[in-house]
Amino acid sequence: MPKTHNNLFEQICDFDNLYKAYLKARKCKRYRPEDHERLRDMIKNITGKVIISYDDHPVIRKLYKKFHIHGTGPVLYTMNNRRNTPERRISELIITNF
Protein backbone atom coordinates (compact mmCIF):
# COMPACT_ATOMS: atom_id res chain seq x y z
CA MET A 1 0.00 0.00 0.00
CA PRO A 2 1.41 3.43 -0.90
CA LYS A 3 2.30 5.89 1.80
CA THR A 4 -0.62 8.22 2.47
CA HIS A 5 -0.85 11.74 3.72
CA ASN A 6 -4.24 12.72 5.15
CA ASN A 7 -5.92 10.09 2.95
CA LEU A 8 -4.70 11.85 -0.19
CA PHE A 9 -4.28 8.57 -2.11
CA GLU A 10 -7.88 7.61 -1.42
CA GLN A 11 -9.07 11.06 -2.56
CA ILE A 12 -7.11 10.86 -5.82
CA CYS A 13 -8.35 7.35 -6.61
CA ASP A 14 -11.96 8.10 -5.70
CA PHE A 15 -14.08 7.72 -8.84
CA ASP A 16 -16.12 10.87 -8.18
CA ASN A 17 -12.97 12.95 -7.82
CA LEU A 18 -11.44 11.41 -10.94
CA TYR A 19 -14.61 12.09 -12.92
CA LYS A 20 -14.76 15.71 -11.72
CA ALA A 21 -11.11 16.18 -12.74
CA TYR A 22 -11.86 14.65 -16.15
CA LEU A 23 -14.79 17.02 -16.73
CA LYS A 24 -12.69 20.01 -15.70
CA ALA A 25 -9.80 18.98 -17.98
CA ARG A 26 -12.15 18.33 -20.89
CA LYS A 27 -13.44 21.91 -20.72
CA CYS A 28 -9.91 23.25 -21.03
CA LYS A 29 -9.23 21.31 -24.22
CA ARG A 30 -11.46 23.55 -26.31
CA TYR A 31 -9.45 26.17 -28.12
CA ARG A 32 -11.01 29.48 -29.05
CA PRO A 33 -10.16 31.27 -32.31
CA GLU A 34 -8.12 33.84 -30.41
CA ASP A 35 -5.97 31.02 -28.97
CA HIS A 36 -5.05 29.92 -32.51
CA GLU A 37 -4.37 33.52 -33.53
CA ARG A 38 -2.14 34.06 -30.48
CA LEU A 39 -0.15 30.92 -31.32
CA ARG A 40 0.27 32.06 -34.92
CA ASP A 41 1.43 35.50 -33.79
CA MET A 42 3.95 33.97 -31.39
CA ILE A 43 5.35 31.79 -34.17
CA LYS A 44 5.72 34.83 -36.45
CA ASN A 45 8.21 36.33 -34.01
CA ILE A 46 10.37 33.25 -33.50
CA THR A 47 13.72 33.46 -35.27
CA GLY A 48 14.41 29.72 -35.03
CA LYS A 49 12.74 26.95 -36.97
CA VAL A 50 9.21 25.96 -35.97
CA ILE A 51 7.10 22.97 -37.01
CA ILE A 52 3.50 22.52 -35.86
CA SER A 53 0.80 20.06 -36.82
CA TYR A 54 -2.94 20.65 -37.12
CA ASP A 55 -5.94 18.78 -38.48
CA ASP A 56 -6.51 19.91 -42.07
CA HIS A 57 -9.20 22.59 -41.89
CA PRO A 58 -9.90 25.65 -44.10
CA VAL A 59 -9.77 28.00 -41.09
CA ILE A 60 -6.28 26.78 -40.19
CA ARG A 61 -5.12 27.04 -43.82
CA LYS A 62 -6.34 30.65 -43.93
CA LEU A 63 -4.82 31.50 -40.55
CA TYR A 64 -1.38 30.21 -41.56
CA LYS A 65 -1.43 31.24 -45.23
CA LYS A 66 1.86 33.16 -44.89
CA PHE A 67 3.67 30.04 -43.64
CA HIS A 68 4.77 26.95 -45.52
CA ILE A 69 1.94 24.42 -45.38
CA HIS A 70 2.45 20.76 -46.24
CA GLY A 71 -0.57 18.47 -46.33
CA THR A 72 -0.40 14.79 -45.49
CA GLY A 73 -2.56 11.99 -46.70
CA PRO A 74 -5.13 10.56 -44.31
CA VAL A 75 -3.50 9.59 -41.01
CA LEU A 76 -4.93 6.78 -38.89
CA TYR A 77 -5.61 7.99 -35.35
CA THR A 78 -4.93 5.10 -33.01
CA MET A 79 -4.98 6.81 -29.59
CA ASN A 80 -8.78 6.98 -29.43
CA ASN A 81 -9.40 3.73 -31.28
CA ARG A 82 -12.08 1.85 -29.38
CA ARG A 83 -13.71 -1.45 -30.10
CA ASN A 84 -16.71 -1.35 -32.41
CA THR A 85 -15.88 2.13 -33.73
CA PRO A 86 -14.82 2.93 -37.26
CA GLU A 87 -11.23 3.87 -37.94
CA ARG A 88 -10.64 7.60 -37.83
CA ARG A 89 -8.46 8.88 -40.65
CA ILE A 90 -7.82 12.61 -40.90
CA SER A 91 -5.49 14.59 -43.13
CA GLU A 92 -2.95 16.69 -41.23
CA LEU A 93 -1.22 19.95 -41.98
CA ILE A 94 2.47 20.34 -41.22
CA ILE A 95 3.15 24.07 -40.90
CA THR A 96 6.68 25.46 -40.86
CA ASN A 97 8.33 28.87 -40.85
CA PHE A 98 11.14 27.66 -43.11
trRosetta pair geometry for C-beta under 8 A, 3 or more apart (Angstrom, degrees):
i j d omega theta_ij theta_ji phi_ij phi_ji
1 4 7.8 -34 150 -27 104 103
2 9 5.4 156 79 -104 118 151
4 7 6.0 21 172 -95 131 27
4 8 6.1 171 -161 39 76 75
4 9 4.7 -94 -106 11 95 113
4 10 7.1 23 -132 -11 137 90
5 8 4.9 7 67 3 79 125
7 10 4.6 -41 -175 40 88 118
7 11 6.0 95 125 -27 85 96
8 11 5.6 -58 -150 36 35 112
8 12 6.3 33 155 -20 69 104
9 12 5.9 -55 -148 35 31 109
9 13 6.2 10 161 -2 66 114
10 13 6.1 -66 -140 49 27 100
10 14 6.3 50 154 -49 63 96
11 14 5.7 -35 -150 2 30 120
11 17 5.8 95 172 -52 65 171
12 17 6.7 -116 -129 108 19 139
12 18 7.7 66 168 -70 49 86
13 17 7.9 52 63 62 19 119
13 18 7.2 2 -157 -47 25 119
14 17 4.3 71 75 13 101 110
14 18 6.7 -176 87 -11 49 86
15 18 5.6 -58 -146 39 32 111
15 19 6.1 31 158 -19 68 107
16 19 5.8 -55 -145 37 29 110
16 20 6.4 30 155 -19 64 106
17 20 5.7 -52 -146 36 32 111
17 21 6.4 32 154 -18 64 106
18 21 5.7 -57 -150 37 31 111
18 22 6.3 35 150 -23 65 105
19 22 5.4 -49 -147 33 34 115
19 23 6.5 33 155 -18 65 103
20 23 5.8 -53 -149 36 32 110
20 24 6.4 31 153 -17 64 107
21 24 5.7 -55 -147 38 32 112
21 25 6.2 30 155 -17 66 108
22 25 5.9 -58 -146 39 28 108
22 26 6.2 32 156 -25 64 107
23 26 5.7 -51 -145 31 30 115
23 27 6.9 35 155 -23 60 101
24 27 6.0 -53 -159 26 32 113
24 28 7.1 24 150 -14 62 107
25 28 5.8 -62 -157 36 38 110
25 29 6.8 42 149 -32 68 103
26 29 5.8 -52 -156 20 37 116
27 30 6.7 -51 -175 12 41 109
31 35 4.4 -121 -164 76 91 141
31 36 6.2 93 145 -47 126 87
32 35 5.0 108 55 -5 69 101
32 36 7.8 -138 98 1 43 83
33 36 5.8 -56 -157 36 40 109
33 37 6.3 38 149 -17 71 107
33 59 7.8 -95 -117 178 100 135
34 37 5.3 -51 -142 40 39 115
34 38 6.1 45 155 -24 68 102
35 38 5.8 -52 -148 34 29 112
35 39 6.6 31 152 -18 62 104
36 39 5.8 -52 -150 35 32 112
36 40 6.4 34 152 -18 64 105
36 59 7.9 55 112 135 166 110
36 60 7.3 -108 -162 -104 140 77
36 63 5.9 -29 142 -162 118 166
37 40 5.6 -53 -148 37 33 113
37 41 6.3 32 154 -18 66 107
37 63 6.9 -120 -88 -146 64 118
38 41 5.7 -55 -146 38 31 111
38 42 6.4 34 154 -22 64 104
39 42 5.7 -54 -150 33 31 112
39 43 6.4 29 154 -19 65 106
39 52 7.7 113 158 -121 124 168
40 43 5.8 -58 -151 36 31 111
40 44 6.6 42 150 -30 64 100
40 63 5.7 -133 -66 161 154 102
40 64 6.2 -142 -118 -85 117 76
41 44 5.5 -41 -151 20 36 119
41 45 7.2 21 157 -9 61 105
42 45 6.3 -71 -162 39 33 103
42 46 7.0 40 146 -36 67 103
43 46 5.6 -46 -152 14 41 117
43 50 5.2 -160 -146 109 101 166
43 52 7.1 -78 -95 -14 148 133
43 67 7.6 0 122 -88 133 139
43 97 6.2 -168 164 -56 99 129
44 97 7.9 171 -107 -115 33 131
46 50 5.4 84 82 -44 146 128
46 97 6.8 149 75 29 102 167
49 96 7.1 -12 -169 -163 88 101
49 97 6.6 -174 -143 63 47 92
49 98 5.0 -31 -122 -14 96 138
50 96 6.6 162 86 -147 59 54
50 97 4.8 46 44 8 98 115
50 98 7.9 141 37 -9 57 92
51 94 6.5 -13 -165 -173 99 93
51 95 7.3 148 -156 78 48 49
51 96 5.1 -14 -100 -96 72 88
52 94 7.8 160 81 -156 38 48
52 95 5.1 -19 63 62 87 100
52 96 8.0 171 21 -78 62 43
53 92 5.5 -8 -168 -178 102 123
53 93 6.9 156 -154 80 52 54
53 94 5.7 -20 -100 -101 80 63
53 95 7.4 176 -85 17 28 79
54 57 7.0 -87 142 23 114 97
54 60 4.7 -167 124 -158 152 157
54 64 8.0 167 15 -4 145 145
54 92 7.0 147 77 -161 37 72
54 93 4.8 -13 61 56 88 106
54 95 6.7 21 7 -8 107 120
55 60 7.3 145 75 -2 61 154
55 90 5.4 -38 -136 158 99 136
55 91 7.6 92 -167 80 61 55
55 92 6.5 -67 -111 -111 34 59
55 93 7.4 27 107 11 15 91
56 60 7.3 -139 -149 62 27 128
56 61 7.5 32 -161 -51 69 107
56 71 6.0 50 -103 -132 130 101
56 72 7.9 -146 -48 44 120 73
56 90 7.0 -178 26 166 89 84
56 91 4.0 -12 7 97 142 99
56 92 6.2 -157 -35 -122 88 6
56 93 5.1 126 -92 -40 68 92
57 60 4.6 83 64 8 89 105
57 61 7.0 -158 90 -8 44 86
57 93 8.0 -95 21 -9 60 129
58 61 5.5 -53 -144 37 35 114
58 62 6.3 35 158 -18 67 105
59 62 5.9 -56 -151 37 29 110
59 63 6.2 30 152 -22 64 110
60 63 5.5 -54 -142 37 32 114
60 64 6.2 0 167 9 67 111
60 93 6.1 177 119 35 130 153
60 95 8.0 -124 163 -49 106 140
61 64 6.7 -77 -143 53 22 87
61 65 6.6 56 154 -76 61 79
61 69 6.4 77 -129 -154 76 169
61 93 7.0 -158 -78 -100 76 154
62 65 5.8 -14 -153 -39 32 114
64 67 4.5 -43 178 33 94 120
64 69 6.1 122 109 -75 114 113
64 93 7.6 143 60 144 144 142
64 95 5.0 -42 174 -135 158 143
65 69 7.7 -39 -114 -19 36 133
67 95 5.0 49 116 -172 141 99
67 96 6.6 165 173 72 104 34
67 97 5.9 -62 -133 -89 101 58
68 95 7.0 146 79 -157 55 51
68 96 4.7 -25 67 64 110 88
68 97 7.3 172 19 -96 94 11
68 98 6.9 -62 17 75 139 31
69 93 5.6 -28 -160 -163 98 110
69 94 7.5 140 -160 74 47 50
69 95 5.5 -14 -103 -103 71 78
70 93 7.2 134 70 -163 46 57
70 94 4.4 -23 66 63 102 100
70 95 7.7 -170 25 -74 70 33
70 96 7.4 22 0 2 109 106
71 91 6.0 6 -172 171 100 119
71 92 7.4 153 -156 84 53 47
71 93 5.9 -33 -99 -103 62 66
71 94 7.8 -169 -79 20 14 76
72 75 5.9 31 113 -47 135 108
72 91 5.9 175 75 -160 70 70
72 92 4.5 13 33 54 123 89
72 93 7.6 -144 6 -74 84 22
72 94 6.7 80 -40 -18 101 102
73 91 6.6 -85 176 -112 18 90
74 89 3.8 40 169 160 120 113
74 90 6.5 117 -145 46 74 8
74 91 5.5 -58 -85 -66 51 69
75 89 6.4 163 68 -153 30 68
75 90 6.1 -34 53 67 85 63
75 91 7.0 119 2 -114 84 25
75 92 5.4 16 -3 -17 137 112
76 87 6.0 -39 -138 -177 99 117
76 88 7.3 114 -156 76 52 54
76 89 5.4 -31 -89 -96 57 85
77 80 6.0 0 138 38 116 94
77 81 7.0 169 110 -51 70 85
77 87 8.0 150 50 -179 70 69
77 88 4.4 -30 46 88 115 107
77 89 7.3 -167 3 -89 79 31
77 90 6.4 28 -33 15 115 105
78 81 5.0 -31 -151 -10 50 127
80 88 6.9 2 76 26 107 145
81 85 7.0 -169 -157 71 51 111
81 87 7.1 -5 -117 -118 109 63
81 88 7.4 -149 -85 19 74 97
82 85 4.7 59 66 7 87 128
85 88 7.8 -10 136 -36 111 98
